[in-house]
Amino acid sequence: MQNNYFKSITVSLLLAVIMSVDAFAQNVTLSVDEALAIFYQRNLDLIAAQYNIEQSKADEIIAAAIPNPTFSFQLAEMAKNANMGSGAQGCNHDADVSCGLAQYYSFSQLIETAGKRGLRMQSSSFATQAAESDFKDAVRIFSGMVREAYFGLLQAQKNRWLAQEIVDNNRDILK
């Protein structure tokens, strides 16, 4: 008795779900390739992986560049009587004459030795290859997930259609 009651409730719930899905469903037919194309366009992980490839290529360009030279300028002697009677060359050595603020200039250029630039370029090239491999791996994994979901949905739609056919046949039998 309870078993028949449970079956009738299950069938009633199944019918309610099928009817509600039919009421709100829009029939849109997509092929696997169309679903994958939409997924590739809208998936943020794939877009981020493409950005990582572009970032790695930019890092390669930066790694190949020679370091920029540096130039610095410094003023010293913030005292009230700056450089009074200074012994600096070109300055009046009289104790009552100020030579002004002391000024320091420097210029430097880093000279890389032992092939550091080449190693930096090689390292950034490997990083670019790694980013490209990560992107290909993400495409492979996500494509499999989309295909699995697509065919799972297709199977669920066929199961729903089959359940509807069974319900329709049982209605015809009960009439």
C-alpha positions in Angstrom: 0.0 0.0 0.0 2.7 2.5 1.0 4.8 1.4 -2.0 1.9 2.3 -4.4 1.4 5.6 -2.6 5.1 6.4 -2.9 5.0 5.6 -6.6 2.0 7.8 -7.2 3.6 10.7 -5.4 6.8 10.3 -7.3 4.9 10.2 -10.6 2.9 13.3 -9.6 6.1 15.2 -8.7 7.7 14.1 -11.9 4.7 15.4 -13.9 4.8 18.7 -12.0 8.4 19.2 -12.8 8.0 18.3 -16.4 5.1 20.6 -16.8 6.8 23.5 -15.0 9.9 23.0 -17.2 7.8 23.0 -20.3 6.1 26.2 -19.2 9.3 28.2 -18.6 11.6 26.6 -21.1 12.7 28.3 -24.3 13.7 26.0 -27.1 17.2 27.0 -28.2 19.2 24.6 -30.1 23.0 24.7 -29.9 25.6 22.4 -31.3 28.6 21.4 -29.3 30.8 23.7 -31.3 28.4 26.7 -30.7 28.3 25.9 -27.0 32.1 25.8 -26.8 32.5 29.0 -28.8 30.2 30.8 -26.4 32.0 29.3 -23.4 35.4 30.4 -24.8 34.2 34.0 -25.2 32.6 34.3 -21.8 34.8 32.2 -19.5 36.8 34.5 -17.2 39.5 31.9 -16.5 40.3 31.5 -20.2 40.4 35.3 -20.6 42.7 35.6 -17.6 45.0 32.8 -19.1 45.2 34.8 -22.3 46.1 37.9 -20.4 48.9 35.9 -18.6 50.3 35.0 -22.0 50.3 38.6 -23.1 51.9 39.6 -19.8 54.6 37.0 -20.2 55.4 38.3 -23.7 55.7 41.8 -22.4 58.0 40.5 -19.7 60.1 39.0 -22.4 60.5 42.4 -24.1 61.5 44.0 -20.7 64.0 41.2 -20.0 65.8 41.8 -23.3 66.2 45.5 -22.5 69.4 46.9 -21.2 69.0 48.4 -17.7 68.4 52.2 -17.7 71.1 54.5 -16.5 70.5 56.6 -13.3 71.3 60.2 -12.8 71.1 61.9 -9.3 71.5 65.4 -8.1 72.0 66.4 -4.5 72.2 69.7 -2.7 73.9 69.8 0.7 74.8 72.3 3.4 71.5 73.5 4.8 73.2 75.6 7.4 72.7 79.4 7.7 76.2 80.2 6.5 76.6 77.6 3.8 80.2 77.0 2.8 81.7 80.1 4.3 85.4 80.0 3.7 85.2 76.7 1.9 88.4 75.1 0.6 86.7 73.9 -2.5 88.4 74.5 -5.8 87.1 77.6 -7.5 85.8 79.1 -4.3 87.0 82.2 -2.6 88.8 81.1 0.6 87.9 84.2 2.5 85.9 83.4 5.7 83.4 86.1 4.9 82.5 84.8 1.4 79.9 82.1 0.9 80.4 79.7 -2.0 76.8 78.6 -1.9 75.2 75.2 -1.4 77.3 72.1 -2.1 76.1 70.3 -5.2 76.7 66.6 -6.0 76.0 65.0 -9.3 76.3 61.3 -10.1 75.6 59.1 -13.2 75.6 55.3 -13.2 75.1 52.6 -15.7 74.7 48.9 -14.6 77.0 46.7 -16.6 75.8 43.1 -16.5 78.4 40.4 -16.5 78.4 36.6 -16.7 75.5 36.5 -19.2 72.8 37.7 -16.8 70.8 39.4 -19.5 70.8 36.2 -21.6 69.7 34.2 -18.6 67.0 36.7 -17.8 65.8 36.5 -21.4 65.8 32.7 -21.3 63.9 32.7 -18.0 61.2 35.0 -19.4 60.9 32.8 -22.5 60.3 29.8 -20.3 57.7 31.7 -18.4 55.9 32.6 -21.7 56.0 28.9 -22.7 54.6 28.0 -19.3 51.8 30.5 -19.6 50.9 29.2 -23.1 50.9 25.6 -21.7 48.6 26.6 -18.9 46.3 28.2 -21.4 46.2 25.1 -23.6 45.7 22.9 -20.5 42.8 25.2 -19.3 41.2 25.0 -22.8 41.5 21.2 -22.8 40.0 20.8 -19.3 37.2 23.3 -19.8 36.4 21.9 -23.2 36.0 18.5 -21.7 33.7 19.9 -18.9 31.6 21.8 -21.5 31.2 18.7 -23.7 30.4 16.5 -20.6 27.7 19.1 -19.5 26.4 19.4 -23.0 25.9 15.7 -23.6 24.6 15.3 -20.0 22.0 18.0 -20.8 21.1 16.3 -24.1 20.7 13.0 -22.2 18.5 14.7 -19.6 16.3 16.2 -22.4 15.9 12.8 -24.0 15.1 11.3 -20.6 12.5 14.0 -20.1 11.0 13.4 -23.6 10.9 9.7 -22.8 9.2 10.3 -19.4 6.7 12.6 -21.2 6.0 9.8 -23.7 5.5 7.3 -20.9 3.1 9.7 -19.1 1.2 10.3 -22.3 0.9 6.5 -23.0 -0.3 5.9 -19.4 -2.9 8.6 -19.9 -4.1 6.9 -23.1 -4.3 3.6 -21.3 -6.3 5.0 -18.4 -8.9 6.6 -20.7 
